[in-house]
Amino acid sequence: MMARFLILAGVAAVVTSAGGHGFDAHLRGPSFLIEPPLRVEFSNSSGAWLDCTASGSPPPNIDWSTADGHPVNDVPTVRRVLRNGTLVLLPFPAAAYRQDVHSAAYRCVASNSVGRVLSRDVQVRAVVAQAYKVDVEVIGGASKGCTAILRCVVPSFVKDLVRVVSWIQEPSSYIYPSLQGDGKFHLLPTGELLVHSLEFSDQLHGYKCRTMHRLTRLVVVSSAANIRIADHRGIMPPVMLENSGVVHVAQDESTSLVCVAQACPSPEYRWYAQTGAEPMLVLSGPRTRLLGSMLAIEAVTLEDSGIYRCSASNPGGEASAEIRLIVTAPLHVEVTPSLLSVHLGGDAEFKCEVGIHPQAGPHFITWYKDGRQLPGTGRQSELLRLNGIGRDDRGMYQCIVRRSEGDTAQASAELQLGDAPPVLLYSFIEQTLQPGPAVSLKCSAAGNPTPQVTWALDGFPLPTNGRFVIGQYVTVHGDVISHVNISHVMVEDGGEYSCTAENRAGKVTHAARLNVYGLPYIRLIPKVTAVDGEQLRLKCPVAGYPIEEIKWERANRELPDQLRQKVHPDGTLVITNVQKKTDAGVYTCWARNKQGHSARRSGDVAVIVPPIIEPFTFQEGLSEGMRTRTVCGVAAGDPPLTISWLKDGQSPFSLLPNLASVANISQLDPYSSLLSITNLAAEHSGDYTCVAANPAAEVRYTAKLQVKGN
């Protein structure tokens, strides 16, 4: 049964989790690797495609839905959903335009057996290509010695899709956009062309504007227009041109605010910014440049948002205009903790952390469970609390944040039942370097319980000297970060380093080489213990770089000298089906570089035989009041050896209080144990297990005792 969901406002998240058992270690909920963009615009002649990929175990399926949850399927000749998760919007004739397909909001849906997550919304807009014409307008009158203003007039139905890319002064002089112009001509970012210091000869040239449709890339050139110059009519006071009063720009991008006045003589411009309580004069600085009628701001910040007023003045008077600059920051959403393991009946909390500047507009949070909306949407519903966790509550929990500007962002977290095995969040990479510098290797892991991280070098413990320091700490989210610092790396420190994160639910290992230039060197090989009948992997602890070849020897014979042995190029000796009589002994590792320098080192391999229990049974036909006995004998197995008994998987003395008075366990010799019951009762019936263990293995053998009642 689904737990009660409480969505809290303005409360600090306190995550509670408890360990359990039964966790399926190989499962992992879906997580997006590639999300579709917020907006996709395309021409009907080109079509578009939306990519979406996700990771998880098992690998997630990718589907698509509309923003209101309806599944998206193939529409012949219009829309296709590919098997790899790509949504294709096919080119289409104008007559085939469909509002529900070509002007709609879509979502990508990733799902596997763990749960289901939704991508952010992507707004699709298809534009049917239409022919259009552009004209040139010469604004107002132009006087000799002053500035003429030419505007490219674009039809309103394509105005947001068409931009001015250049102007042409006939016959073939091209003028391109710039911040300051070339002294005579200045093409503004807004598309207007300023022609300064007019002469009567400027009337002899025609001017054309070149535009480009940003979707179809079609270039359209206007017909030519001429400037008509009047005799100098004296002073003309500034008159502001109509421009867009609002400019939108993304955080960290650059922008230009344009304010053009028609005046003679050319006016002087001043800019004032009201980003706080009082307007302030804008001066040139590290990020601001005053370029006459333009104010250029580089790497805008959210603090740059506000109203900017430009003032144009000449001896004839003054005019001003206001422009509102709106700086938008991308939404950043995170759900913490990202992985939570809780036992049945426990409680859990997820917090939706939204990275939004205080000056940004309002945002709204909606919580989802496996793609289905949970009740309670509001501006401050950051905390989701689940009480009394049931089996149906495991899965993917998602926070989707919407802003008034129309953009969305999402983040998800997985709720598991029971323990969570470690996963590596960060791991070090292979490095090759000269001796001398300090080196730091880092691994970060998450899991429940918090995993322990151990380090090894070529499968053996790290050297114990003052140059090696191992440290680790646990973050507030329960992730463990462990590092190995080598203060002054030497040739003998080279090799394959591995970090292993382990908790009661499992373990994960990452390994990569640290190559240190130098002559071959082989570290001490500690005594190795192998298990009879199993596989032995022994890595040669060789340092120095580069190494040409690594070999193994035994009794002055190069290995492999039999089919059970194999030597890998990286210096790993593998022996399958280890045998005590033939495989125990001294092994020698030998390494050489291209120049013929070599090193060798020997190590001892011991082989331990695991226990083998001789089969035993209880006599049939036993009834209450009779006696019985059986012996657990260990036919093989090296000491030290321990033998114990279990009844129905538990210690017999703790399971049945009255069993101790009638049952006796005695050690006959180091390899056998006697279990005897002197007065059988019905409750003595059950499975009796002998457990034999030594450093190699623990083995069990079970026999059933059946006691008939009188």
ZIVENDA-V26255 format. One record per pair of residues at least 24 apart in sequence whose ideal C-beta (glycine too) atoms are under 7 Angstrom apart, sorted by the first residue. I is the first residue (numbers start at 1). J is the second residue. Records with the same first field share a line. If there is no record, write none. Layout:
I->J + J
This chain:
1->390 + 392
2->390 + 392 + 393
3->386 + 387 + 388 + 389 + 390 + 393
4->387 + 388
5->374 + 375 + 384 + 386
6->385 + 387
7->367 + 376 + 381 + 383 + 384
8->383 + 385
9->378 + 380 + 381
10->380
11->383
13->336 + 349 + 351 + 383
14->349
15->337 + 340 + 349
16->346 + 347 + 348 + 349
17->340 + 341 + 342 + 348 + 448
18->342 + 343 + 346
19->341 + 343 + 419 + 448 + 449
20->343 + 417 + 418 + 419
21->418 + 419
22->418
23->341 + 416 + 418 + 419 + 420 + 505
25->421 + 505 + 506
26->57
27->57 + 113 + 114
28->56 + 57 + 114
29->56 + 114 + 115 + 396 + 414
30->54 + 56 + 60 + 110 + 111 + 112 + 115 + 117 + 396
31->55 + 56 + 412
32->110 + 119
35->108 + 119 + 120
36->108 + 119 + 122
37->122
38->120 + 122 + 123 + 407
39->122 + 123
40->122 + 124
41->125 + 127 + 215
42->89 + 126 + 215
43->127 + 129 + 215 + 216
44->91 + 92 + 94 + 97 + 126 + 127 + 128 + 129
45->91 + 129 + 216
46->91
47->89 + 90 + 91
48->89
49->86 + 87 + 88
50->86 + 87 + 106 + 122
51->86
52->85 + 108 + 119
53->85
54->110
56->112 + 114
58->112 + 113
59->112
60->110 + 111 + 112
61->111 + 112
62->108 + 110
63->109
64->106 + 107 + 108 + 109
65->107 + 109
66->104 + 105 + 106
67->105 + 107 + 121
72->106
75->101
89->124 + 126
94->128
97->126 + 128
102->126
109->371
114->395 + 396 + 414
115->370 + 395 + 396 + 414
116->370 + 371 + 396
117->371 + 396 + 398 + 412
118->368 + 371 + 398 + 400 + 410
119->410
120->408 + 409 + 410
121->408
127->161 + 215
129->216
130->157 + 158
132->158 + 220
133->220
134->209 + 211 + 220 + 222
135->222
136->207 + 208 + 209 + 222 + 225
138->225 + 227
139->241 + 262
140->262
141->230
142->198 + 227 + 228 + 229 + 230
143->198 + 229 + 230 + 232 + 233 + 264
144->198 + 199 + 200 + 229 + 231 + 232
145->197 + 198 + 232
146->198 + 264 + 265 + 266
147->194 + 195 + 196 + 266
148->195 + 198 + 227
149->192 + 194 + 241 + 260 + 262
150->192 + 193 + 195 + 207
151->192
152->191 + 209 + 211 + 222
154->211
158->213
161->213 + 214 + 215
162->211 + 213
163->191 + 211 + 212 + 214
164->191 + 209 + 211
165->210 + 211 + 212
166->210
167->193 + 207 + 208 + 209 + 210
168->208 + 210
169->205 + 207
170->205 + 206 + 224
179->291 + 294 + 296
180->291
188->258 + 294
189->256 + 258
190->243 + 258
192->260
195->227
198->229
200->229
202->227 + 229
203->227 + 228 + 229
235->264 + 314 + 315 + 316
236->263 + 264 + 316
237->263 + 314 + 316 + 317
238->263 + 267 + 312 + 313 + 314 + 317 + 318 + 319
239->263 + 319
240->312 + 319 + 321
245->322 + 323 + 324
246->324 + 326
247->323 + 325
248->326 + 328
249->300 + 325 + 327
250->328
251->300 + 301 + 302 + 327 + 328 + 329
252->299
253->300
254->296 + 297 + 298 + 299 + 300
255->297 + 300
256->294 + 295 + 296
257->294 + 295 + 308 + 323 + 325
258->293 + 294
259->293 + 310 + 321 + 323
260->293
261->312 + 319
263->312 + 314 + 316
265->314
267->312 + 313 + 314
268->313
269->293 + 310 + 311 + 312
270->311
271->295 + 308 + 310
272->308 + 309
273->306 + 308
274->306 + 307
275->303 + 304 + 305 + 306
279->309
300->327
301->327
302->327 + 329 + 357 + 359 + 360
305->359
328->405
329->357 + 360
331->356 + 401 + 403 + 407 + 409
332->409
333->399 + 401 + 409 + 410 + 411
334->411
335->397 + 399 + 411 + 412 + 413
336->477
337->413 + 477 + 478
338->413
339->413 + 414 + 420 + 446
340->413 + 415 + 416
341->416 + 418 + 419 + 420 + 448
342->389 + 415 + 417
343->418
344->389 + 390 + 391 + 417
345->388 + 389
346->389
347->385 + 386 + 387 + 389
348->386 + 389 + 415
349->383 + 384 + 385
350->384 + 397 + 413
351->382 + 383
352->382 + 399
354->401
361->403 + 404 + 405
362->404
363->401 + 402 + 403
364->402
365->399 + 401
366->400
367->397 + 399
368->398 + 400
369->395 + 397
370->395 + 396
391->417
419->448 + 449 + 503 + 504 + 505
420->447 + 448 + 505
421->447 + 503 + 505 + 506
422->446 + 447 + 451 + 501 + 502 + 503 + 506 + 507 + 508
423->447 + 508
424->501 + 508 + 510
425->479
427->499 + 510
428->512
429->512
430->512 + 513
431->514 + 515
432->515 + 545
433->489 + 516
434->517
435->489 + 490 + 491 + 516 + 517 + 518
436->488 + 489
437->489
438->485 + 486 + 487 + 488
439->486 + 489 + 514
440->483 + 485
441->483 + 484 + 497
442->481 + 483
443->482 + 499 + 501 + 510
444->479 + 481
445->479 + 480 + 501
446->478 + 479
447->501 + 503 + 505
449->503 + 504
450->474 + 478 + 480
451->480 + 501 + 502 + 503
452->502 + 503
453->480 + 482 + 499 + 500 + 501
454->500
455->484 + 497 + 499
456->498
457->495 + 497 + 541
458->495 + 496 + 539 + 541
459->539
460->526 + 541
489->516
490->516
491->516 + 518 + 519 + 521 + 543 + 544
492->521 + 523 + 543
493->543
494->543 + 544 + 545
495->541 + 542 + 543
496->539
515->545
516->543 + 545
517->545
518->544 + 545
519->544 + 593 + 597
520->544 + 547 + 591 + 592 + 593 + 597 + 598 + 599
521->599
522->589 + 591 + 599 + 600 + 601
524->601
525->589 + 601 + 602 + 603
526->603
527->603 + 604 + 606
528->603 + 605
529->606 + 608 + 695
530->578 + 583 + 605 + 607
531->578 + 608 + 610 + 696 + 697
532->578 + 579 + 580 + 607 + 608 + 609 + 610
533->577 + 578
534->578
535->574 + 575 + 576 + 578
536->575 + 578
537->572 + 574
538->573 + 587
539->571 + 572
540->571 + 589 + 591
542->571 + 589 + 591
544->593
546->593
547->591 + 593
548->592 + 593 + 594
549->592
550->589 + 591
551->590
552->587 + 588 + 589
553->588 + 590
554->585 + 587
578->607
580->607 + 609
583->607
608->638 + 694 + 695 + 696
609->636 + 637 + 638 + 696
610->637 + 694 + 696 + 697 + 699
611->636 + 637 + 641 + 692 + 693 + 694 + 697 + 699
612->636 + 637
613->690 + 692 + 699 + 701
615->701
616->701 + 703
617->703
618->703 + 705
622->680 + 706 + 707 + 708
623->707 + 708 + 710
624->680 + 681 + 682 + 707 + 709 + 710
625->679 + 680
626->680
627->677 + 678 + 680
628->677 + 680
629->674 + 675 + 676
630->675 + 703
631->668 + 672 + 674
632->672 + 673 + 690
633->671 + 672
634->671 + 672 + 692
637->692 + 694
638->694 + 696
639->670 + 694
640->694
641->670 + 671 + 692 + 694
642->693
643->673 + 690 + 692
644->691
645->675 + 688 + 689 + 690
646->689 + 691
647->686 + 688
648->686 + 687
656->683
680->707
681->707
682->707 + 709
